[in-house]
Amino acid sequence: MPNPVVHFEIQSTAPGQSQKFFADLFDWDVNTANPIGYGLVEAQDGHGIGGGIGDSDDGQTRVTFYVEVDDLQAYLDKAEELGGETVVPVTVIPDMVTMAMFADPTGAIVGMVQSDAP
């Protein structure tokens, strides 16, 4: 599949409660050993994708998936041409990821991450 889904994110108004719920429900190892308490969930045995469970920055609970692409700005432009809207412009989070987000014409928010490919 070109441009695979590579990460999921659960943003919660009660991230600790959500981290515990999903860990208990699915036996996920939710690792919060980082400065912001973001719960990282690793894919197991080559099945599925990794993700994270963290705090909501706007007070809304949501689930977002992230698609890997080779040119974030080109895909943001294409999304806008198709009736979508940029929600988060190309953003570099040092030593972690380069990402962007858009809303589809109905308001569903989708994230994208920059692939390592040139």
KAFEN-V238250 format. One record per residue. N is the residue number from 1. OMEGA is omega in whole degrees, 0 to 359 (NA if undefined). D_CENTER is the distance of its C-alpha to the mean C-alpha in Angstrom with 1 decimal. Layout:
n | omega | d_center
N | OMEGA | D_CENTER
N | OMEGA | D_CENTER
This chain:
n | omega | d_center
1 | 173 | 18.5
2 | 178 | 17.7
3 | 184 | 14.2
4 | 170 | 12.6
5 | 187 | 9.4
6 | 184 | 8.3
7 | 171 | 5.4
8 | 178 | 4.6
9 | 173 | 4.4
10 | 176 | 7.9
11 | 188 | 9.3
12 | 174 | 13.0
13 | 176 | 16.2
14 | 188 | 17.5
15 | 178 | 14.9
16 | 179 | 17.8
17 | 179 | 19.0
18 | 179 | 15.8
19 | 180 | 15.4
20 | 181 | 19.0
21 | 183 | 18.9
22 | 176 | 16.4
23 | 180 | 18.1
24 | 183 | 21.4
25 | 188 | 20.6
26 | 183 | 19.1
27 | 177 | 20.6
28 | 170 | 17.3
29 | 181 | 17.8
30 | 185 | 15.5
31 | 180 | 16.1
32 | 182 | 16.3
33 | 176 | 18.6
34 | 187 | 17.2
35 | 184 | 18.4
36 | 178 | 15.9
37 | 178 | 15.8
38 | 184 | 12.1
39 | 179 | 12.3
40 | 178 | 11.2
41 | 182 | 11.8
42 | 172 | 13.2
43 | 183 | 14.2
44 | 173 | 18.0
45 | 178 | 20.8
46 | 179 | 19.0
47 | 177 | 17.8
48 | 180 | 14.4
49 | 175 | 11.0
50 | 179 | 9.7
51 | 181 | 7.0
52 | 178 | 7.5
53 | 184 | 9.5
54 | 182 | 10.5
55 | 174 | 12.5
56 | 180 | 12.2
57 | 182 | 13.3
58 | 178 | 15.3
59 | 179 | 16.7
60 | 174 | 14.9
61 | 181 | 13.3
62 | 173 | 10.6
63 | 181 | 8.2
64 | 170 | 5.4
65 | 184 | 4.9
66 | 181 | 4.6
67 | 178 | 8.3
68 | 179 | 10.4
69 | 182 | 13.2
70 | 182 | 16.3
71 | 184 | 16.8
72 | 184 | 14.1
73 | 179 | 17.0
74 | 179 | 18.7
75 | 173 | 16.0
76 | 179 | 15.6
77 | 180 | 19.4
78 | 178 | 19.5
79 | 179 | 17.2
80 | 177 | 19.6
81 | 181 | 22.6
82 | 177 | 21.5
83 | 178 | 21.4
84 | 182 | 17.8
85 | 176 | 17.1
86 | 179 | 15.0
87 | 176 | 13.1
88 | 179 | 12.0
89 | 178 | 14.2
90 | 186 | 13.7
91 | 177 | 13.0
92 | 172 | 13.9
93 | 189 | 13.0
94 | 178 | 16.1
95 | 180 | 16.2
96 | 189 | 12.5
97 | 167 | 10.6
98 | 189 | 11.4
99 | 175 | 8.9
100 | 178 | 9.6
101 | 176 | 8.9
102 | 172 | 11.6
103 | 175 | 13.3
104 | 183 | 15.4
105 | 179 | 19.1
106 | 178 | 18.7
107 | 177 | 16.1
108 | 183 | 13.0
109 | 180 | 9.9
110 | 177 | 7.8
111 | 175 | 5.6
112 | 175 | 7.5
113 | 180 | 8.3
114 | 176 | 12.0
115 | 178 | 13.9
116 | 181 | 16.7
117 | 179 | 19.2
118 | NA | 21.5
